[in-house]
Amino acid sequence: MDLSSNHFQVSIPNCLGNLTSLTFLSLSHNSFTGSIPSSLGNLTSLTSLSLSHNSFTASIPNTIGSLCRLQVLDLSWNKLTDSIAVLSDCLLDSLTDLYLDSNNFNGQLPNQLYKFKNLQLLSLSSNSFSGPIIESLGNLSMLLELDISNNKFSGSVPSSLGELSNLEELYISNTSLVGFLSEFHFSKLSKLQTLHISSNLFVWNVSSNWVPPFQLSDIAMKSIKIGPHFPHWLRTQRYVERLFMSNASISSAIPDWFEKFFWNSFELDLSKNQISGELPLKPHVEGYKKMWYLSLSNNYLSGGIPKWLCSFEILMILALSTNQLYGEIPPCLGKLQSLGVLDLGNNNLSGHIPNSLGSLQWLYSMHLQNNELEGKLPGTMQNLTSLITLDLSENKLMDVIPSWIGGKLLSLKYLVLYRNKFYGDIPLQLCQLHDLQLLNLANNNISGYIPQCFGNFTAMAFDDKQSYDSYNGTYEDEIDEVIKGLTLQYTRNLRFLKSIDLSGNHIAGKIPIEIMSLHALQNLNFSRNNLSGTIPETIGNLSKIESLDLSRNEFSGPIPPSLSSLNFLSHLNLSFNHLYGRIPTGSQLQTLNDPSIYMGNEGLCGAPLPKDCPNDVPSFVNQST
């Protein structure tokens, strides 16, 4: 019986246990709730039971342990708790595939688990299992795949791991294991193809002349100490398709023998190391290049961007940010028609943005920030209609803000142009960007007025749950924003940020009342402009605001009392304006007691300023007399 991938939102009826002739039962990918009924233990003819991707709670019923013919048991992706001690002797001969991953299981692994005679697949990842992995692991001699990643184990990796001679896939990332991982752990693993050992506390300790018994295709060694040199044993690996070795303490140049990984791999990530030197100048092989993901960000690479990168016809993600690359952006990058992410930020690149980049029709994210780029934005960029993120900040670009940014790039969520030489008015077309949740035009030469239609930024008006913008599950957008006076780096939390920053320009006029409808706005910075008029009375409508900076303008009038209702406000600057009257009080404002918040407004009075307001009774006077 296969009822998978439907929309059931009930608990499993007990009567299902009456279908005693069933040999196959799949209820996976539904929304079943409650506990797994013990009556399923009556289905003694079952060879396969799949209840994955539901919302089952409580523990596994003991009766499941009586299904002595069961070969496949899949309880993954639920909310099951407690231990897995229900696995009984009658399953020792039959069970081949056991999926318990992505639940809330805890406690030590029961000794029974190490006695399965025919177990080929064991997946326990993403739980809260603790305690040691004992040497009896070597008894699982038939095991082809072992996944214990994302748990809270203690102790070291047992040396008996090296006895699993049939093992093809090993996932032990983020397990809290300590000690050493050496060549002895792999002594008989001649069939191993996948090795994931990322984010652990153990030390990778193999000799420089080690020749592994295996040929790997998939390697993940992120956030463990591999360096300072590129591991020599990698040169023996001829069929690697995925190599993730970020944050691995590598501080040498890319050796000549490593270049083959650029031409033969699908995915290569060497980011967050201290790799120096230049990228290889040209490929050593001709023909089809299959790379679709390349990240070398956060290293010390120098030289120019090599043109051979343009030959990776199916490249989807190219991340070279935060290096010391110089020269111009190669126009041939426009040939990468599959490119979704182009991240060249935080380098020393110069020249103009090539017109050819406008042909990257699937580009979601463009980061060119913090370089030496100059000139105007090429008009061809209006063809980048899939763009979600555009960060051109901290360059020398001199242009008006093109109207086509608002008229054509309608998918934009994050528009960051600060610290350039943009001039002229803010185009009204920007108001068409209904999904925009981050707008930063700070520190330019922009003049004119704030458009009233800024109230159309509906993504800033509603506190909805934005989807996580991660491309193919590997690349994370990263944007630096100055908020609360601090430079903060946003990655996974970027989707929660709702912010407008127009500071450091020559913008005049009043704050449009329409902006007060952006109820989900967290940061509003209009400081260092020529804005005038009064602070809107309805500023209290910005109920989620955390940082508000209106300093160094020409605002006049009293501070609106509604400001005291902003319960999340933790950074406020109204200094150097022409405000007057009593400073409002309120529970949150009482915590903002730094007088510099209000300095430079000669007409203001009351706490936290030392200046009393007229008709105030001094505190030392007995008011009862």
N, C-alpha and C positions, 0 to 999 in steps of 0.2 A: 504494500500500500504506500503510495507516494502522494502526500498532500503538501509538499513543500512549495514555498514561494506563493502563498496565498495571503489572505488578510485576516486570518483567525485571530480574534482578540479575547479569547476565553481561556478557561483552564481545560486541560485534557479530561474528557469524561471517563470515569472509572470503568464504564462498560467496554472501553476499548480493550481491556484485559481479557475479554471473553473471546476474542478472535485468536484462538490458540493455534490455529494452523498457519498464521502469518510467519513468513521467513524474512521478510524485508519490511521495515517501517521507517518512513522519513516524514517528519513534521517540521523540518528545518525551514528557516527563513520565513517565519510567521511572527505573530505577536502573542503567542501563548503566555499565560501568566500563571501565578500560583506555584505550587510544588509539583514535582513529577510524581504521578500517582503510583503507589506501590503495586497496584494491580497489573502494571506492565511486567512484573515478575512472573505472571502466569503465561507469558508468551514464550514458552520454553523452546519453540521451534525457530526463534529468531536467530538469523546469522548476521544481520545488520540493523542497528538502531541509531538513527540520527535525529537529535532534538536540538541541533545547533541554531544559533541566531534567533533566539527567542528571549523571553524575560522570566525564565524560571528562577525561583528563589529557593531558600532552605537548602537542605543537604540531599545528596544522592540517596534514594531509598535503598535499604539493605537488600530488598528483593531483586534488584538489578544484578546482584552478585550470583543469583541462581540461574542466570541465562547461560547454561553451560555450552551451548552451541555458538554463542556469539563470537563473531570474528571482527566486526567493526562496531565500535562504540564511539559516537561523536556527541559530546555534550558541550562543545565549545560555544563561546560567545553567549553566555547567559549570566545570571547573577547568583550562581550556586555558591554555597559557603561550606564551612567546616572542613573536615579532612576527607581524604579519599580512601579511608580504611575499609570501605565496603567491598573492595575488590577481593573476591574469594578464590579458594583453591580450584573451584570448578572452571574458572576462566583461564587457568594457567596454560592449558594445552591449546585452547581454541583461539584466544584473542590475538589478532595480528595488528590491528590499528586502533590506537587509543588517543582520542582528542579530548583534552580537558582544558585547553587554553582559553584565556580571556574570560575568567570567572573570578570569584572571590575566595577561592580555596586557600587554606592556610595550614600551618603546622608542618611537621616533618613528613617526608615521603615514607610511606609504610614499607617495611622490609619485604612485604608480599610483592611489591612492584618489581623487585629485582629478580623474581623467580619465573617470569613469563618465558616460556620455552620457544614460542614462535612469534614473539612480538617484533614487528618490523618497523612500526612507526609509533613514536611516543612524543606527544606534544603537550607540554605543561606550561607553556609560556604565559606571561601576563597574568599571574596570580600573586599570592603572598606566601608561597611556600618558604619555609625557613629550615634551619638545621643543615647538617652536612650532606653531601653526596657521598655515599659510602663506596668502598672498594668493590662491593658486590655488583656495581654497575657493569663490570666486565662479564657478568654472567649472561647479559642480554646479547648473546652471540649472533642472533639473527637480525639485529637492529640495522635498518637502512637509514632512518632519519631520527635524530634526537634533537628536540627543541625544549630547552629549559630556560630560555631567556626571560628577562624582566621579572625576576623573583628576588627573594631576600635570603638566599642561602648563605651559609657561613662555612668557614674552612676553606680548604684548597681543592683544586681539581684532582680527583683520584687518578693515580697512575694507570689504573686498570682501564681507563678510557682507551689506551693504546691497544687493548685486546679486542676491540670491536672491529674485527677485520672486514665486516660487510658494510660498515658505515659509509654512506654516500653524502649525507648532509648533517652538519653539526652547527647548532645555534646555541651559543652560551653567552650572548651579549647581555650586559646589565644584570648580572646575577649576584653581585656583591662578593664573589669568590676572591680569595687572596692567594698568596704564595707565588709559585712559579708555574709557567706553562712552557714546557721544554720539548725537545725532539722525542723524548721517551713517551710523551703522551700521544704521539702520532706514529709510533714505531711500526704498527701493523695496519695502518689505515690507508692501504694502497688504493682503495676504491673511492676515497674521499674526493668530492667535487665542489662542495660548498662549505666554507668555513667562516662563521660569524662569531667574533670574540670581542666586539666593541664594548666600551664603557665598563671596564672592570678594574679591580684593584690589583689583580695579579700582574706579575712581571713577565714579559715575553723574553724567554731566555734560551736561545738556540745558538749554536756555534756558527762562526762566520763561514765555515766550509760545509755546513749541513746541506745534504741533498735529500729533500723529502721523498717519501715513497709514492706520493700522489701527484696528480695533475689537476689543479683546481680550475674551475671556471668562474666561481663567485667568491670573492674575498671581501670581508668587512672587518677592518681592524681600526676603528675610529676610537679616539679618546682612550688609548692605552699607550704606554711608552714603547715605541718601536725603535726610534732614532738612537743616536744622532744621524746615522747613515741609513740610506735606503737598504732594506734587508736583502742580503746577497742571495738568499735562497729563492727570491722571486725570479731571478734570471733563469732558473730551471723550469719555470712554469710557461708552457707554450700555448695554452688555450684559454687564458683568462679573458672573460667577457665583462666582468664587473669588478672593479677594485676601488674600495672606499678606505682611505688611509688618512683621514683628516685628523688634526689635533693629535698627532702621533710623535711629537718631539723630534721631527726630522729637521736637521739644520745644515744639510749639505746641498751641493748642486745636483741637478738631475744627471745621473750617470748615462753614458752612451748606451749601455745595454738596456736601460729602462725605456728607451724611445719606442721600442716595439709595442708598448702598452698604448701609446697614442694611436697607433695604426690598427691594432687588432681588437681593442676593447669597445664595448658599447657604452660603458659608463666608467668615468675615472674622476675621483675626488681626492685631491691632495691638499685641500684647503686647511687653513689654520695651523700651518707649520712655520718653519723659518727657512724654507727652501730658497736658495740664492742662485745667482747666475742668470743666464738667458735661456729662453725656450729654444728647443732645437730649431735650426734655421730652415731645414727642409726635410721632408719625409724620406726614409730610406727604401720605401716600397711604393709602387705605383698601383693604380687600380682603385676599386671601390673602397671608400672609407665608411665604416659603419658606426662611428661614434655619434651618440645622440645626447650625451650628458658629459660636460667637462667643467669642473670647478677647480681652479687653482688660486682662489681668493685668499687674502690674508697670509701672504708670504712676502719674501724680499726679492721677487723676480724683477729683473731689469731688462733693458733693451726694448725693441719695438714689438708690436703685435705681429707675429709672423703670418704671411699671406697663405701659408698652407692650411691654416684653419678654415679658409674659405672653401676647401675641397671636401669638408665634412657635410655632404649634401643633406643628410637627415638630422643634423644637429638641432636639438630643441632648446638646450640650455647651455649658454656660454657665460661663465662667471670668472672674470679675471680681476676683480676689484681688490683694492687695498694691497697694491704692490708698488713697484717703482718703474712701471712701464712708461715709455715716452714716445714721442713721435706722433704722427697723425693716425686717425682711425682708418684702417684700410677700407677703401670703397667696396672692395670685393665682398665684404661681409654682407652686402645686400643680396648676394646670391644664395644665402642660407634661407631658403624659402620656408623651411619648417621651424625656424627659430621662434621660440615663445618667450625666452628670457635673454636679454643682453645686458650684462652687468659689467661695466668697465669703470665704475666709480672709484674715487680715491687713488688716482694715479697721477702722472704728469703729462697726460696726453694734451696735444696742442692742435692748432688749426681749426678748421670748420667741421661741423657735423656733416658727413657726406649726404648728398642728395639720395644716394642709392639706398640708404636705410629706410626710405619711404616705401620700398617694395616689400618689406617684411610684414606681410598682411596678417600673419598669425601672432605677431608680437604682443604679449600680455604685459611685459614688464621691461622698461628701459631705464637703466641707471647709468648716467654719465656724470654724476655729481663730483665735485671737488677735483676738477682737472684745470687745464688752462685753455679750454675751448673758447673760441671767439666768433664774432660775426652774428648773422641772423639764423633763426630757425628755418631750415629748408621747407619750402611749401609742400614738398612731397610727403612731409610727415603727417599731413592731414589724411593720408591714406591708411594710417595705422589705427584703423577703427576698432581693433580688438584691445587696445591699450587699457589696462587697469591702473598701472603705476607709471608715472613719468616724473623722474627726479633729475633735474638739470641744475641743481643748486651749486653754488660756490664755483662759478666759472666766470668768464669775461664776456658772456653773451650780451650783445647790444641790439635791441629790437623792441618794437612794440609787442605787447602780448597778442599773438595772432588770434583773430576772431574764430578761426577754424578749430582752435582747441575746444571751444564750447560748441561750435556748430557741427563738428565731425566726430570728435573723439568722445562719443556719448557714453562709453563704458567706463570712463575714468572714475576712479575712487580716490586716488592719491595724486595730487598735482603739487609739485615742490619746485619752485623757481627762485628761492631766496638767494641773496647775495650774488646778484648779477648786475647788469646795467640796463634792465628793462625800463622803458619809459612810456609816457603817454597815459591815457585813461585805461581803466579796467573795462574790457569789452563786455557789453551786456550779454553776449552769447554765452559767457561762462555760466549764466544762470540756467542754461539748458542741461547742465550736468547734474541731473537729479540724484545720481548715485554718489556724488562727491561727498567724502567725509573728512578729507584733509586738504586744505588749501593754504599754501604758504608762499606768499609773495614778498616776504620781508626783505628789507635792506636792498632795495632797488631805487629807481628814480621815478616811480609811478606817481602821477598827479591825478587831478580830477576828483570825483566823488565816489563814495561807496554805493554801488547800484542798489536800489530798493529791492530789486528782484533777487537779492541774496536769500530772501525768504523762501525761494524755490528749491533750496538745497534740502530736499525732503529726507535724505539719509541722515542729516544732522538734526532733523526734527523728531525722529522716532527712535526709540531705544530698542531697536530690533536686534536679533542675533545674526550678525553677518557670518556668512560662510568663511571658512578658513582658506585664505588664498595661498595654497601651496601647489606648486606646479609639478605634477607627476610624483608627488609625495616626497620629493628630494630637495628642491630648492625652496628656501624661505625668503620672502621679501624682507628687506631691512632698511629702515629709514631713521635718520637722526633728527630729532625735533627738540627745540629749546622750549621747555615748558616748566613753569614755576621757577624760572631763572636758571634751570639746569639743562644741560644737553643730555637727553635721554635717548636710548637706542630701542627702537620698537621692531620686534620680529613677529613672534607668534601673537603678541598682544596688539599688533598693528590694527587688526580688524575691529578692535574695540575703540580706537581713537577717533574722536570727532573734534576737529580743531580748525580755527581760522586765525591766521597770523598775517597781518598787513603792516607790521611795525617797520619803522625806519624808512618811510617814504615821504612824499609831499602831498598826501591826500588831505583834502579840505572838506568843508561841509559838515553836516550832522550825521550822527549814527542813525541809519534808517530804522524806524520802529519795527519793520518787518523782520529784522534779525532776531527780535525778541521771541519769535515763534519757533526758533531752533532749540527746542526743549532738551535735546540730547547733547547739546554742545558742551564739551568739557574744558576747552581752552579757547579764550578769545583775547587776542593781543592786537590792540590798535595803537600802541605806544609810539612816541617819536614821529608824529605826523602834525598836521595843522588843523585837526578836527576842532569844531566849535559847537556851540549850542549847549543844551543840558544833557545830562545822562538820562536816558529814557526812564520814565517812572516805572515801566513794566519790566525792568531788568531782573526783577525777582522771578520772572517766568523762565529764566534760564536755570531750571531747577537742578541740572546735573553739572553745572559749571564748577570746576575745581581751581582754575587759574584765570584771573581777570586782570589785565594790565591796560589801563587807559592813560598812563603817565605821559608827561611832556607833550601835552596838546594845549588847546585853548578852551577847554570846557569851563563852563560857568554854572552858577546856580547851586542849589543844595544837593547833597547826596541823597538819592531816593531812599525812603525808608524800607522799600521792598528788598534792598540789598541785604538786609539783616535776615531775610528768610532763606538765603542760599546755604543750605545745610552742608553741602560738600565743599564749600569754598575753603581752600587752604593756602592760596597765594593771591594777594591783592596788592595792586599798586595804582594809586590815584594821584601820585605826587606831581608837582609842578604843573598845575592848572590854575584856574581862577575860581575854584569852588569855595562856597561859604556856607555858614550855618553850622548847626550842631551835627556831629558825626553820629549816625544811627547806632543803636545798641541792639544786641541780639546774641543768642547763645553761641553761634558760630563766630560772629564778629568779635566777641569777647576774647577769643583765642588769638585773634590777629592784633596783638597789642604793641606792635612795633611802630613808634611814631613816624618812622621814615615812610610808611605807607601813604601818609597824608602831607608830608613836608612840601613846602613850596606853594601852599594854598593859604594865603595870609588870612582869609576870612573864615577858615574852619576853626572850630572850638570843641571842647569836650574831650573826654578820654578817647584814645591814649595820649593825646596832646597835653602838654602842661598848661595850656591856655583854657581858662574857664569860660563858659558861655555867659552872656548877660542874664541876670536874674537867678543864676545858680547860687545856692546857699553853700558857703564853705563847709567842708566836712567837720571842722572843729567847732562849729556853732551848734548849740543845742536847739534843735528845731522845735522842741516842745515849749520853749519859753516865748 
